Amino acid sequence: MANLKSAKTRVKRNKKREEINATRLNAVRTSVKKTRAAIAKKDKAEAEKAFKQAESSLARATNKRTIKKNTASRLISRLAQALKSISGK
């Protein structure tokens, strides 16, 4: 266990940040899963709504540095491509 006051503070802060990041990451995963489920059902309106929510949560997580920029970009790109594939048919 930490002995210095600054080390104890960092332990507390790191635990708090870990909880915040875990919550944010869970929101991202949930929104991506909802988007993929809507795309699988081929429900265009629901998929577009879910995609918008997923894009927003990914951008928020990126800005808060919970996930990397390229990871978010890749996920958004793949979801957009899947959404486009049901729109075209």
Secondary structure, 3 states (H helix, E strand, C coil): CCCCHHHHHHHHHHHHHHHHHHHHHHHHHHHHHHHHHHHHCCCHHHHHHHHHHHHHHHHHHHHCCCCCHHHHHHHHHHHHHHHHHHHHC
